[in-house]
């Protein structure tokens, strides 16, 4: 696809202000590690995700961060030394930060 965009531009078949974008399917290698239930998408195998990311899953080096807005709830793992980017663990739309919802979220991501 990159080659096609380059050739079309080279042959002057695209207007000068035309943008050519490419979509990468990087998410596909992680699909098997996540599940979806109702409005909640959660990681069912954190160790496998860390292996794919080539991070050692030492629980003392990572902390759980839960953030919420009026319409969503998200959970990520943050590296204590800030050497690695955050790792998404769960995301829920239409779920508020309540004890019941946090319990469900924590049970799913055990």
TIRO-2110 file (N, C-alpha, C; in Angstrom, 1 decimal):
// TIRO-2110
0.8, -1.2, 0.0, N, 1, A
0.0, 0.0, 0.0, CA, 1, A
0.9, 1.3, 0.0, C, 1, A
2.0, 1.2, 0.7, N, 2, A
2.9, 2.4, 0.7, CA, 2, A
3.4, 2.6, -0.7, C, 2, A
3.7, 1.6, -1.4, N, 3, A
4.3, 1.7, -2.7, CA, 3, A
3.2, 2.3, -3.6, C, 3, A
2.0, 1.9, -3.5, N, 4, A
0.9, 2.5, -4.4, CA, 4, A
0.8, 4.0, -4.1, C, 4, A
0.8, 4.4, -2.9, N, 5, A
0.7, 5.8, -2.5, CA, 5, A
1.9, 6.6, -3.1, C, 5, A
3.0, 6.0, -3.0, N, 6, A
4.2, 6.7, -3.5, CA, 6, A
4.2, 6.8, -5.0, C, 6, A
3.8, 5.7, -5.7, N, 7, A
3.7, 5.8, -7.2, CA, 7, A
2.7, 6.8, -7.6, C, 7, A
1.5, 6.8, -7.0, N, 8, A
0.5, 7.7, -7.4, CA, 8, A
0.9, 9.1, -7.3, C, 8, A
1.6, 9.4, -6.2, N, 9, A
2.2, 10.8, -6.0, CA, 9, A
3.3, 11.1, -7.0, C, 9, A
4.1, 10.1, -7.3, N, 10, A
5.2, 10.2, -8.3, CA, 10, A
4.7, 10.5, -9.7, C, 10, A
3.6, 9.9, -10.0, N, 11, A
3.0, 10.0, -11.4, CA, 11, A
2.0, 11.3, -11.4, C, 11, A
2.0, 12.1, -10.4, N, 12, A
1.2, 13.3, -10.3, CA, 12, A
-0.3, 13.0, -10.5, C, 12, A
-0.7, 11.8, -9.9, N, 13, A
-2.1, 11.4, -10.0, CA, 13, A
-2.9, 11.8, -8.7, C, 13, A
-2.2, 12.4, -7.8, N, 14, A
-2.8, 12.9, -6.5, CA, 14, A
-2.6, 14.4, -6.5, C, 14, A
-3.6, 15.1, -5.9, N, 15, A
-3.5, 16.5, -5.7, CA, 15, A
-2.4, 16.7, -4.6, C, 15, A
-1.8, 17.9, -4.7, N, 16, A
-0.7, 18.2, -3.8, CA, 16, A
-1.1, 18.1, -2.3, C, 16, A
-2.3, 18.5, -2.0, N, 17, A
-2.8, 18.5, -0.6, CA, 17, A
-3.4, 17.1, -0.1, C, 17, A
-3.3, 16.1, -1.0, N, 18, A
-3.8, 14.8, -0.7, CA, 18, A
-2.9, 14.1, 0.3, C, 18, A
-3.5, 13.6, 1.4, N, 19, A
-2.7, 12.8, 2.4, CA, 19, A
-2.9, 11.3, 2.2, C, 19, A
-1.9, 10.6, 2.2, N, 20, A
-1.9, 9.1, 2.1, CA, 20, A
-1.6, 8.5, 3.5, C, 20, A
-2.5, 7.8, 4.0, N, 21, A
-2.4, 7.2, 5.4, CA, 21, A
-2.3, 5.7, 5.2, C, 21, A
-1.6, 5.0, 6.2, N, 22, A
-1.5, 3.6, 6.2, CA, 22, A
-1.9, 3.1, 7.5, C, 22, A
-2.7, 2.0, 7.5, N, 23, A
-3.2, 1.4, 8.8, CA, 23, A
-2.3, 0.2, 9.0, C, 23, A
-1.8, 0.1, 10.2, N, 24, A
-1.0, -1.1, 10.6, CA, 24, A
-1.9, -1.9, 11.6, C, 24, A
-1.8, -3.2, 11.5, N, 25, A
-2.5, -4.1, 12.3, CA, 25, A
-1.8, -4.6, 13.5, C, 25, A
-1.1, -3.7, 14.2, N, 26, A
-0.3, -4.1, 15.3, CA, 26, A
-1.1, -4.7, 16.4, C, 26, A
-2.4, -4.4, 16.5, N, 27, A
-3.2, -4.9, 17.6, CA, 27, A
-3.5, -6.4, 17.5, C, 27, A
-3.3, -6.9, 16.3, N, 28, A
-3.7, -8.3, 16.1, CA, 28, A
-3.0, -9.3, 16.9, C, 28, A
-1.7, -9.0, 17.2, N, 29, A
-0.9, -10.0, 18.0, CA, 29, A
-1.4, -10.0, 19.5, C, 29, A
-2.2, -9.0, 19.9, N, 30, A
-2.6, -8.9, 21.3, CA, 30, A
-4.1, -9.4, 21.4, C, 30, A
-4.8, -9.6, 20.3, N, 31, A
-6.3, -9.9, 20.4, CA, 31, A
-6.6, -11.1, 21.3, C, 31, A
-5.8, -12.1, 21.2, N, 32, A
-6.1, -13.3, 21.9, CA, 32, A
-5.9, -13.2, 23.4, C, 32, A
-5.3, -12.1, 23.9, N, 33, A
-5.0, -11.9, 25.3, CA, 33, A
-6.1, -11.1, 26.0, C, 33, A
-7.1, -10.5, 25.2, N, 34, A
-8.1, -9.7, 25.7, CA, 34, A
-9.5, -10.3, 25.4, C, 34, A
-10.4, -10.0, 26.3, N, 35, A
-11.8, -10.5, 26.2, CA, 35, A
-12.7, -9.3, 26.3, C, 35, A
-13.9, -9.5, 25.8, N, 36, A
-14.9, -8.4, 26.0, CA, 36, A
-16.2, -9.0, 26.6, C, 36, A
-16.7, -8.4, 27.6, N, 37, A
-17.9, -8.8, 28.3, CA, 37, A
-18.7, -7.5, 28.6, C, 37, A
-19.9, -7.5, 28.0, N, 38, A
-20.8, -6.3, 28.1, CA, 38, A
-20.0, -5.1, 27.6, C, 38, A
-19.8, -4.1, 28.5, N, 39, A
-19.1, -2.9, 28.0, CA, 39, A
-17.6, -2.9, 28.5, C, 39, A
-17.1, -4.1, 29.0, N, 40, A
-15.8, -4.2, 29.6, CA, 40, A
-14.9, -5.0, 28.7, C, 40, A
-13.7, -4.4, 28.3, N, 41, A
-12.7, -5.1, 27.6, CA, 41, A
-11.5, -5.2, 28.6, C, 41, A
-11.1, -6.5, 28.8, N, 42, A
-10.1, -6.7, 29.8, CA, 42, A
-9.0, -7.7, 29.4, C, 42, A
-7.8, -7.6, 30.0, N, 43, A
-6.7, -8.5, 29.7, CA, 43, A
-6.9, -9.8, 30.5, C, 43, A
-6.9, -10.9, 29.9, N, 44, A
-7.1, -12.2, 30.6, CA, 44, A
-5.8, -12.9, 30.8, C, 44, A
-4.7, -12.3, 30.2, N, 45, A
-3.4, -13.0, 30.4, CA, 45, A
-2.3, -11.9, 30.4, C, 45, A
-2.1, -11.3, 31.5, N, 46, A
-1.1, -10.2, 31.6, CA, 46, A
0.3, -10.6, 31.4, C, 46, A
0.6, -11.8, 31.9, N, 47, A
2.0, -12.4, 31.7, CA, 47, A
2.3, -12.5, 30.2, C, 47, A
1.4, -13.0, 29.4, N, 48, A
1.6, -13.2, 28.0, CA, 48, A
1.7, -11.8, 27.3, C, 48, A
1.0, -10.8, 27.7, N, 49, A
1.1, -9.5, 27.1, CA, 49, A
2.5, -9.0, 27.4, C, 49, A
3.0, -9.1, 28.6, N, 50, A
4.3, -8.6, 29.0, CA, 50, A
5.4, -9.4, 28.2, C, 50, A
5.2, -10.7, 27.9, N, 51, A
6.1, -11.4, 27.1, CA, 51, A
6.2, -10.9, 25.7, C, 51, A
5.1, -10.6, 25.1, N, 52, A
5.0, -10.0, 23.7, CA, 52, A
5.7, -8.7, 23.7, C, 52, A
5.5, -7.9, 24.7, N, 53, A
6.1, -6.6, 24.8, CA, 53, A
7.6, -6.6, 25.2, C, 53, A
8.1, -7.8, 25.6, N, 54, A
9.4, -8.1, 26.0, CA, 54, A
9.8, -7.4, 27.3, C, 54, A
8.8, -7.3, 28.2, N, 55, A
9.0, -6.8, 29.5, CA, 55, A
8.9, -7.9, 30.5, C, 55, A
9.8, -7.9, 31.5, N, 56, A
9.7, -8.8, 32.6, CA, 56, A
8.6, -8.5, 33.5, C, 56, A
7.7, -9.4, 33.8, N, 57, A
6.5, -9.1, 34.6, CA, 57, A
6.9, -9.4, 36.1, C, 57, A
7.6, -8.5, 36.7, N, 58, A
7.9, -8.5, 38.1, CA, 58, A
6.9, -7.6, 38.8, C, 58, A
6.1, -8.2, 39.6, N, 59, A
5.0, -7.4, 40.2, CA, 59, A
5.4, -6.2, 41.1, C, 59, A
6.6, -6.3, 41.6, N, 60, A
7.1, -5.2, 42.4, CA, 60, A
7.6, -4.0, 41.6, C, 60, A
7.7, -4.2, 40.3, N, 61, A
8.2, -3.1, 39.4, CA, 61, A
7.0, -2.4, 38.7, C, 61, A
5.8, -2.9, 38.8, N, 62, A
4.6, -2.3, 38.1, CA, 62, A
3.5, -2.0, 39.2, C, 62, A
2.8, -1.0, 38.9, N, 63, A
1.7, -0.7, 39.8, CA, 63, A
0.4, -0.5, 39.0, C, 63, A
-0.7, -0.8, 39.6, N, 64, A
-2.0, -0.7, 38.9, CA, 64, A
-2.5, 0.8, 39.1, C, 64, A
-3.0, 1.3, 38.0, N, 65, A
-3.5, 2.7, 38.0, CA, 65, A
-4.9, 2.6, 37.4, C, 65, A
-5.9, 3.1, 38.1, N, 66, A
-7.3, 3.1, 37.7, CA, 66, A
-7.7, 4.5, 37.5, C, 66, A
-8.3, 4.8, 36.4, N, 67, A
-8.8, 6.2, 36.1, CA, 67, A
-10.2, 6.1, 35.6, C, 67, A
-11.0, 7.1, 36.0, N, 68, A
-12.4, 7.1, 35.5, CA, 68, A
-12.8, 8.5, 35.1, C, 68, A
-13.8, 8.6, 34.2, N, 69, A
-14.4, 9.8, 33.8, CA, 69, A
-15.9, 9.6, 34.1, C, 69, A
-16.7, 10.5, 33.7, N, 70, A
-18.2, 10.3, 33.9, CA, 70, A
-18.7, 9.2, 33.1, C, 70, A
-18.0, 8.8, 32.0, N, 71, A
-18.6, 7.8, 31.1, CA, 71, A
-17.7, 6.6, 30.9, C, 71, A
-16.5, 6.5, 31.5, N, 72, A
-15.7, 5.4, 31.3, CA, 72, A
-14.8, 5.1, 32.5, C, 72, A
-14.2, 3.9, 32.4, N, 73, A
-13.3, 3.4, 33.5, CA, 73, A
-12.2, 2.7, 32.8, C, 73, A
-10.9, 3.0, 33.1, N, 74, A
-9.8, 2.4, 32.5, CA, 74, A
-8.7, 2.0, 33.5, C, 74, A
-8.0, 0.9, 33.2, N, 75, A
-7.0, 0.4, 34.1, CA, 75, A
-5.8, 0.1, 33.3, C, 75, A
-4.6, 0.6, 33.8, N, 76, A
-3.3, 0.3, 33.1, CA, 76, A
-2.3, 0.0, 34.2, C, 76, A
-1.3, -0.7, 33.7, N, 77, A
-0.1, -1.0, 34.6, CA, 77, A
1.0, 0.1, 34.3, C, 77, A
1.5, 0.7, 35.3, N, 78, A
2.5, 1.7, 35.1, CA, 78, A
3.8, 1.2, 35.7, C, 78, A
4.9, 1.4, 35.0, N, 79, A
6.2, 1.0, 35.5, CA, 79, A
6.7, 1.9, 36.5, C, 79, A
7.2, 1.4, 37.6, N, 80, A
7.6, 2.2, 38.7, CA, 80, A
8.8, 3.1, 38.4, C, 80, A
9.7, 2.7, 37.5, N, 81, A
10.8, 3.5, 37.1, CA, 81, A
10.6, 4.3, 35.9, C, 81, A
9.4, 4.3, 35.4, N, 82, A
8.9, 5.0, 34.2, CA, 82, A
9.9, 4.7, 33.0, C, 82, A
10.4, 3.5, 32.9, N, 83, A
11.3, 3.1, 31.8, CA, 83, A
10.4, 2.5, 30.6, C, 83, A
9.2, 2.1, 30.9, N, 84, A
8.4, 1.5, 29.9, CA, 84, A
7.0, 2.2, 29.8, C, 84, A
6.4, 2.2, 28.6, N, 85, A
5.1, 2.8, 28.5, CA, 85, A
4.0, 2.0, 29.3, C, 85, A
2.9, 2.7, 29.6, N, 86, A
1.9, 2.0, 30.3, CA, 86, A
1.3, 0.8, 29.5, C, 86, A
0.8, -0.2, 30.2, N, 87, A
0.2, -1.4, 29.5, CA, 87, A
-1.3, -1.4, 29.8, C, 87, A
-2.2, -1.2, 28.8, N, 88, A
-3.6, -1.2, 29.1, CA, 88, A
-4.1, -2.6, 29.6, C, 88, A
-4.8, -2.6, 30.7, N, 89, A
-5.3, -3.8, 31.3, CA, 89, A
-6.8, -4.0, 31.1, C, 89, A
-7.6, -2.9, 31.2, N, 90, A
-9.0, -2.9, 31.1, CA, 90, A
-9.6, -1.6, 30.7, C, 90, A
-10.7, -1.6, 30.0, N, 91, A
-11.4, -0.4, 29.6, CA, 91, A
-12.8, -0.7, 29.5, C, 91, A
-13.6, 0.2, 30.1, N, 92, A
-15.1, 0.0, 30.2, CA, 92, A
-15.8, 1.3, 29.8, C, 92, A
-16.6, 1.2, 28.9, N, 93, A
-17.5, 2.3, 28.5, CA, 93, A
-18.8, 2.2, 29.3, C, 93, A
-19.4, 3.3, 29.6, N, 94, A
-20.6, 3.3, 30.4, CA, 94, A
-20.5, 2.6, 31.7, C, 94, A
-19.3, 2.7, 32.4, N, 95, A
-19.1, 2.1, 33.7, CA, 95, A
-18.5, 3.2, 34.6, C, 95, A
-19.1, 3.5, 35.7, N, 96, A
-18.6, 4.4, 36.6, CA, 96, A
-17.8, 3.8, 37.7, C, 96, A
-17.0, 4.6, 38.4, N, 97, A
-16.1, 4.1, 39.4, CA, 97, A
-16.9, 3.9, 40.7, C, 97, A
-17.5, 2.7, 40.8, N, 98, A
-18.2, 2.2, 42.0, CA, 98, A
-17.5, 1.0, 42.6, C, 98, A
-17.7, 0.7, 43.9, N, 99, A
-17.1, -0.5, 44.5, CA, 99, A
-17.5, -1.8, 43.7, C, 99, A
-18.7, -1.9, 43.2, N, 100, A
-19.1, -3.1, 42.5, CA, 100, A
-18.4, -3.2, 41.2, C, 100, A
-18.3, -2.1, 40.5, N, 101, A
-17.6, -2.1, 39.2, CA, 101, A
-16.1, -2.4, 39.4, C, 101, A
-15.5, -1.8, 40.4, N, 102, A
-14.0, -2.0, 40.6, CA, 102, A
-13.8, -3.5, 41.0, C, 102, A
-14.7, -4.1, 41.8, N, 103, A
-14.6, -5.5, 42.1, CA, 103, A
-14.7, -6.3, 40.9, C, 103, A
-15.6, -6.0, 40.0, N, 104, A
-15.7, -6.8, 38.7, CA, 104, A
-14.4, -6.6, 37.9, C, 104, A
-13.9, -5.4, 37.8, N, 105, A
-12.7, -5.1, 37.0, CA, 105, A
-11.5, -5.9, 37.6, C, 105, A
-11.3, -5.9, 38.9, N, 106, A
-10.2, -6.5, 39.5, CA, 106, A
-10.3, -8.1, 39.4, C, 106, A
-11.5, -8.6, 39.5, N, 107, A
-11.7, -10.0, 39.4, CA, 107, A
-11.4, -10.5, 38.0, C, 107, A
-11.7, -9.7, 37.0, N, 108, A
-11.5, -10.1, 35.6, CA, 108, A
-10.0, -10.0, 35.2, C, 108, A
-9.2, -9.1, 35.9, N, 109, A
-7.8, -8.9, 35.5, CA, 109, A
-6.9, -9.6, 36.5, C, 109, A
-7.4, -10.5, 37.3, N, 110, A
-6.5, -11.3, 38.2, CA, 110, A
-5.4, -12.0, 37.5, C, 110, A
END
